[in-house]
């Protein structure tokens, strides 16, 4: 651009604008699904919906960006305002506002002492380890859980059964068995979605119990999806419909699944992310569908892991969002999000283990008429 005789006058990042625009386009496409399918066919409709949903997600979390660059010829007077609000109000051909200094007058301008005092130069700090895993991942995940979920060595290490049993105090098999039983016993007709990957043999056991049906699986980390695929046979891999996405912004259509499974996900999310995740879960879960959640129980005040302060401090150090989750009424939160989509929720089963430290909750979703 400079070689052609132009200079850059203004640069504006439009990343957040594009995220909002793409979401609006997806909503408009979904609202006119029948017309779109009639014009281009089901396959093209799905491709464009997935493309725009994925792009909106990556614009939102910062992996991709779009910049608007305004340039002017460096040998001609620039007839644009020095303020961006004037550019928007009057366009690029607006003359300078009365009282503003010209480009020539500003060339020798120096920062005032007051500016330097209020805007000190920041010294570079050594890069924290978690920032190496920040790219394309939520900040809370990279900051607090990089060592367990994003670091390849950590993923390999924690995916050994003895380690999993130690983390869950020997309760993994019981929790897995009850979660699978809750998912598969009289399972509603339709698709099953597993929200995020899980260490251990849960996913292979689930896909085996589904016989010839496909299993939908999503996770925000490629390393987790790769680790899950490695546990499956070639035939089972063909039935695994895995996708990389964030639980806060699912790219699935409304009422897409009859069963949704969460296995120790919610306590690892900060409050806002947890709310968004539950909202998206209720959106994609169809009336008559089933939601199975395996998690920590409500705050087990009398449990020795809570009243023994060294263990409680260690647990909350490793799980920084657990304390907030402990003190939330899960059913009340789910019911509130269900009402957003004109659905009702009822709890049909609950299994407790390890003296009330863990639980498996089963919910059913209905429309307001109880259907």
C-alpha positions as CSV (number, residue, x, y, z in Angstrom):
1,X,0.0,0.0,0.0
2,X,2.8,2.4,0.9
3,X,4.6,1.5,-2.4
4,X,1.5,2.7,-4.3
5,X,1.7,6.0,-2.5
6,X,-0.9,5.5,0.2
7,X,-0.7,5.9,3.9
8,X,-2.9,4.2,6.5
9,X,-5.2,6.7,8.2
10,X,-7.4,4.5,10.3
11,X,-7.7,0.8,11.2
12,X,-10.7,-0.7,12.9
13,X,-11.2,-4.2,14.2
14,X,-14.6,-5.6,13.2
15,X,-14.3,-9.0,15.0
16,X,-17.2,-8.5,17.4
17,X,-19.3,-6.9,14.7
18,X,-18.8,-10.0,12.5
19,X,-19.7,-12.4,15.4
20,X,-23.0,-10.6,15.9
21,X,-23.7,-10.3,12.2
22,X,-23.1,-14.0,11.6
23,X,-25.4,-15.0,14.5
24,X,-28.1,-12.8,13.0
25,X,-27.6,-14.5,9.6
26,X,-27.8,-18.0,11.2
27,X,-31.1,-17.0,13.0
28,X,-32.5,-15.7,9.7
29,X,-31.5,-18.8,7.9
30,X,-33.1,-21.1,10.5
31,X,-36.2,-19.0,10.5
32,X,-36.5,-19.5,6.7
33,X,-35.3,-23.1,6.6
34,X,-38.0,-24.5,4.4
35,X,-37.5,-21.8,1.7
36,X,-33.7,-22.3,1.9
37,X,-33.9,-26.1,1.5
38,X,-36.3,-25.7,-1.4
39,X,-33.8,-23.4,-3.2
40,X,-30.5,-25.1,-2.6
41,X,-31.2,-28.5,-0.9
42,X,-30.7,-30.0,2.6
43,X,-26.9,-30.5,2.2
44,X,-26.1,-26.9,1.2
45,X,-28.4,-25.6,3.9
46,X,-26.5,-27.6,6.6
47,X,-23.1,-26.6,5.2
48,X,-23.8,-22.9,5.2
49,X,-25.4,-23.1,8.7
50,X,-22.4,-24.9,10.1
51,X,-20.0,-22.6,8.3
52,X,-21.6,-19.4,9.7
53,X,-22.1,-20.8,13.2
54,X,-18.5,-21.9,13.4
55,X,-17.3,-18.6,12.0
56,X,-19.4,-16.7,14.6
57,X,-17.8,-18.8,17.4
58,X,-14.3,-18.2,16.3
59,X,-14.9,-14.5,15.7
60,X,-16.4,-14.3,19.2
61,X,-13.5,-16.0,21.0
62,X,-10.8,-14.2,18.9
63,X,-9.2,-16.9,16.7
64,X,-10.1,-15.0,13.5
65,X,-10.5,-11.3,12.9
66,X,-11.4,-8.7,10.2
67,X,-9.9,-5.3,10.0
68,X,-11.2,-2.3,8.1
69,X,-8.3,-0.2,6.8
70,X,-8.8,3.4,5.6
71,X,-6.1,4.8,3.4
72,X,-5.4,8.1,1.8
73,X,-2.9,9.3,-0.8
74,X,0.1,10.7,0.9
75,X,0.7,13.5,-1.6
76,X,-2.8,14.9,-1.4
77,X,-4.5,16.7,1.5
78,X,-6.5,14.4,3.7
79,X,-10.1,15.6,3.8
80,X,-11.3,13.4,6.6
81,X,-12.0,14.2,10.2
82,X,-9.5,13.4,13.0
83,X,-12.3,11.8,15.0
84,X,-13.9,8.5,14.1
85,X,-17.4,9.6,15.2
86,X,-17.2,12.4,12.6
87,X,-16.2,9.8,10.0
88,X,-19.3,7.7,10.8
89,X,-21.6,10.8,11.0
90,X,-20.5,12.5,7.8
91,X,-18.5,10.0,5.8
92,X,-14.9,10.1,4.7
93,X,-15.4,13.1,2.5
94,X,-16.3,15.4,5.4
95,X,-14.0,18.4,6.0
96,X,-12.1,18.8,9.3
97,X,-14.3,20.1,12.1
98,X,-13.8,23.7,13.0
99,X,-11.1,24.0,15.7
100,X,-9.3,20.8,14.9
101,X,-5.6,20.9,14.0
102,X,-4.5,19.8,10.6
103,X,-2.2,16.9,10.0
104,X,0.8,19.3,9.5
105,X,0.1,21.0,12.8
106,X,0.0,17.7,14.6
107,X,3.3,16.4,13.3
108,X,5.3,18.1,16.0
109,X,2.9,17.3,18.8
110,X,4.4,15.7,21.8
111,X,2.8,13.8,24.7
112,X,2.1,16.0,27.6
113,X,3.6,15.2,31.1
114,X,0.1,14.5,32.3
115,X,-0.5,11.9,29.6
116,X,2.7,10.1,30.4
117,X,1.8,10.1,34.1
118,X,-1.7,8.7,33.5
119,X,-0.6,6.2,30.8
120,X,2.7,4.7,32.0
121,X,4.6,2.4,29.7
122,X,3.9,-1.2,30.7
123,X,6.9,-3.4,31.1
124,X,6.8,-6.8,29.6
125,X,6.2,-9.6,32.0
126,X,7.4,-13.2,31.6
127,X,4.7,-15.1,29.7
128,X,2.7,-17.4,32.0
129,X,2.6,-21.1,31.0
130,X,-1.2,-21.1,30.5
131,X,-0.9,-18.5,27.7
132,X,0.7,-21.1,25.5
133,X,-2.6,-22.9,25.5
134,X,-4.8,-19.9,25.2
135,X,-5.2,-19.9,21.4
136,X,-8.7,-20.9,20.4
137,X,-9.6,-22.0,23.9
138,X,-11.7,-20.2,26.6
139,X,-9.6,-18.2,29.0
140,X,-10.8,-20.0,32.1
141,X,-9.9,-23.4,30.5
142,X,-6.4,-22.3,29.5
143,X,-5.7,-20.5,32.8
144,X,-7.0,-23.1,35.3
145,X,-7.0,-26.4,33.5
146,X,-4.3,-26.4,30.9
147,X,-2.3,-29.0,32.8
148,X,-5.2,-31.5,32.8
149,X,-7.1,-30.9,29.6
150,X,-4.9,-29.1,27.0
151,X,-1.4,-30.3,27.6
152,X,-0.9,-33.5,25.6
153,X,1.2,-35.1,28.4
154,X,-1.5,-34.2,30.9
155,X,-4.2,-35.7,28.7
156,X,-2.2,-38.9,28.4
157,X,-1.4,-39.1,32.1
158,X,-4.9,-38.4,33.4
159,X,-6.5,-40.8,31.0
160,X,-5.2,-43.9,32.9
161,X,-7.8,-45.8,34.9
162,X,-5.8,-45.8,38.2
163,X,-5.4,-42.0,38.0
164,X,-9.1,-41.6,37.3
165,X,-10.1,-43.8,40.2
166,X,-7.8,-41.9,42.5
167,X,-9.3,-38.5,41.5
168,X,-12.8,-39.8,42.1
169,X,-11.9,-41.6,45.2
170,X,-12.7,-45.0,43.7
171,X,-16.2,-44.0,42.5
172,X,-15.7,-43.8,38.7
173,X,-17.1,-47.2,37.9
174,X,-20.3,-46.7,40.0
175,X,-20.8,-43.3,38.5
176,X,-20.2,-44.5,34.9
177,X,-22.6,-47.4,35.4
178,X,-25.4,-45.3,36.7
179,X,-24.9,-42.6,34.0
180,X,-25.0,-45.2,31.2
181,X,-28.1,-46.9,32.8
182,X,-29.8,-43.5,33.0
183,X,-29.0,-42.7,29.3
184,X,-29.9,-46.1,27.8
185,X,-32.8,-47.5,29.8
186,X,-36.0,-46.7,27.8
187,X,-34.1,-44.1,25.9
188,X,-36.3,-41.6,24.0
189,X,-36.2,-42.1,20.3
190,X,-33.7,-39.7,18.7
191,X,-30.1,-38.6,18.7
192,X,-27.8,-38.7,21.8
193,X,-25.3,-35.9,22.5
194,X,-22.4,-36.2,24.9
195,X,-21.3,-32.7,26.0
196,X,-17.5,-32.7,26.1
197,X,-15.0,-35.6,26.2
198,X,-14.5,-37.7,29.3
199,X,-11.5,-39.5,30.6
200,X,-11.7,-43.2,31.0
201,X,-14.0,-45.7,29.2
202,X,-17.3,-43.8,29.4
203,X,-17.5,-42.9,25.7
204,X,-16.4,-46.3,24.3
205,X,-18.9,-48.0,26.7
206,X,-21.6,-45.6,25.6
207,X,-21.1,-46.1,21.9
208,X,-21.1,-49.9,22.4
209,X,-24.4,-49.8,24.2
210,X,-25.9,-47.7,21.4
211,X,-25.5,-50.6,18.9
212,X,-25.8,-49.1,15.4
213,X,-26.8,-45.6,16.4
214,X,-24.5,-42.6,16.0
215,X,-23.1,-40.7,19.0
216,X,-22.7,-37.0,18.8
217,X,-19.8,-35.7,20.8
218,X,-18.4,-32.1,21.1
219,X,-15.5,-30.6,22.8
220,X,-13.6,-27.3,22.6
221,X,-10.2,-28.9,22.5
222,X,-8.8,-30.9,19.6
223,X,-6.5,-32.8,21.9
224,X,-9.5,-34.2,23.8
225,X,-11.3,-35.3,20.6
226,X,-8.2,-37.0,19.4
227,X,-7.7,-38.8,22.6
228,X,-11.3,-40.0,22.5
229,X,-11.0,-41.3,18.9
230,X,-7.9,-43.3,19.9
231,X,-10.0,-45.4,22.3
232,X,-12.4,-46.5,19.5
233,X,-12.3,-49.2,16.9
234,X,-12.5,-48.2,13.2
235,X,-16.2,-49.2,13.1
236,X,-17.0,-47.2,16.2
237,X,-15.1,-44.2,14.9
238,X,-17.5,-44.2,11.9
239,X,-20.4,-43.8,14.3
240,X,-18.8,-41.0,16.3
241,X,-20.0,-37.6,15.0
242,X,-17.4,-35.5,16.8
243,X,-17.2,-31.7,16.4
244,X,-15.1,-29.0,17.9
245,X,-17.2,-26.3,19.5
246,X,-17.9,-24.4,22.8
247,X,-20.7,-25.6,25.1
248,X,-21.7,-22.0,25.4
249,X,-22.4,-21.7,21.7
250,X,-23.6,-25.0,20.3
251,X,-24.0,-25.1,16.5
252,X,-26.9,-27.5,16.6
253,X,-30.4,-26.6,15.8
254,X,-33.2,-26.3,18.3
255,X,-34.6,-29.5,19.7
256,X,-32.0,-31.6,17.9
257,X,-31.4,-34.2,20.5
258,X,-33.6,-36.6,22.6
259,X,-30.8,-37.3,25.2
260,X,-28.0,-35.2,26.5
261,X,-25.2,-36.5,28.8
262,X,-22.9,-34.4,30.9
263,X,-20.2,-36.1,33.0
264,X,-18.4,-33.8,35.5
265,X,-18.6,-30.7,33.3
266,X,-20.6,-28.0,35.1
267,X,-18.3,-27.6,38.2
268,X,-15.4,-26.8,35.9
269,X,-17.2,-23.8,34.4
270,X,-17.3,-20.3,35.8
271,X,-20.8,-19.1,36.7
272,X,-21.5,-17.2,33.4
273,X,-20.2,-20.0,31.2
274,X,-22.2,-22.5,33.2
275,X,-25.4,-20.4,32.7
276,X,-24.7,-20.2,28.9
277,X,-24.0,-23.9,28.7
278,X,-27.3,-24.9,30.5
279,X,-29.2,-22.5,28.3
280,X,-27.8,-24.0,25.2
281,X,-28.5,-27.5,26.5
282,X,-32.1,-26.8,27.1
283,X,-32.3,-25.2,23.6
284,X,-31.1,-28.3,21.8
285,X,-33.0,-30.8,24.0
286,X,-36.3,-31.7,22.5
287,X,-39.6,-31.9,24.4
288,X,-39.9,-35.5,25.8
289,X,-36.1,-35.6,25.9
290,X,-33.8,-36.7,28.8
291,X,-30.9,-34.9,30.4
292,X,-28.4,-36.9,32.5
293,X,-25.9,-35.0,34.7
294,X,-23.2,-36.6,36.7
295,X,-21.6,-34.2,39.1
296,X,-20.7,-33.2,42.6
297,X,-23.6,-33.2,45.0
298,X,-24.8,-30.0,46.7
299,X,-22.4,-28.8,49.3
300,X,-21.8,-31.9,51.5
301,X,-21.2,-30.0,54.7
302,X,-20.9,-33.2,56.8
303,X,-18.6,-35.1,54.5
304,X,-15.1,-35.5,55.8
305,X,-13.6,-34.1,52.6
306,X,-15.4,-30.8,53.4
307,X,-14.9,-30.5,57.1
308,X,-11.2,-31.6,57.0
309,X,-9.8,-28.2,56.0
310,X,-6.5,-29.4,54.3
311,X,-8.5,-31.5,51.8
312,X,-11.1,-28.8,51.2
313,X,-8.4,-26.3,50.5
314,X,-6.6,-28.7,48.1
315,X,-9.9,-29.5,46.3
316,X,-10.9,-25.9,45.8
317,X,-7.4,-25.1,44.7
318,X,-7.6,-27.7,41.9
319,X,-11.3,-26.9,41.1
320,X,-11.6,-23.1,41.4
321,X,-15.3,-23.0,40.4
322,X,-16.5,-25.9,42.5
323,X,-17.5,-23.8,45.5
324,X,-19.9,-21.7,43.4
325,X,-21.4,-24.8,41.9
326,X,-21.8,-26.4,45.3
327,X,-24.1,-23.5,46.4
328,X,-26.3,-23.5,43.3
329,X,-29.7,-25.1,43.1
330,X,-29.2,-27.1,39.9
331,X,-32.9,-27.9,39.4
332,X,-33.9,-24.3,39.8
333,X,-31.3,-23.1,37.3
334,X,-32.3,-25.7,34.8
335,X,-36.0,-24.9,35.2
336,X,-35.3,-21.2,34.6
337,X,-33.6,-21.9,31.3
338,X,-36.2,-24.4,30.3
339,X,-38.9,-21.6,30.6
340,X,-36.9,-19.5,28.2
341,X,-37.7,-22.1,25.5
342,X,-41.3,-22.6,26.6
343,X,-40.4,-26.0,28.2
344,X,-40.9,-27.5,31.6
345,X,-38.5,-29.7,33.5
346,X,-39.0,-32.5,36.0
347,X,-36.5,-34.6,37.9
348,X,-37.3,-38.3,37.5
349,X,-34.3,-40.0,39.3
350,X,-31.2,-39.2,41.4
351,X,-28.4,-41.5,42.5
352,X,-26.0,-40.5,45.3
353,X,-22.7,-42.2,46.1
354,X,-19.7,-41.7,48.4
355,X,-21.8,-40.5,51.3
356,X,-23.5,-37.8,49.2
357,X,-20.4,-36.4,47.6
358,X,-21.3,-37.3,44.0
359,X,-24.7,-37.7,42.3
360,X,-26.3,-38.7,39.0
361,X,-29.4,-36.6,38.2
362,X,-31.9,-37.5,35.5
363,X,-34.3,-34.9,34.2
364,X,-37.0,-35.0,31.5
365,X,-38.1,-32.1,29.4
366,X,-41.7,-31.5,28.4
367,X,-43.6,-28.7,26.6
368,X,-46.0,-26.6,28.8
369,X,-48.9,-29.1,28.0
370,X,-46.9,-31.9,29.5
371,X,-46.3,-33.7,26.3
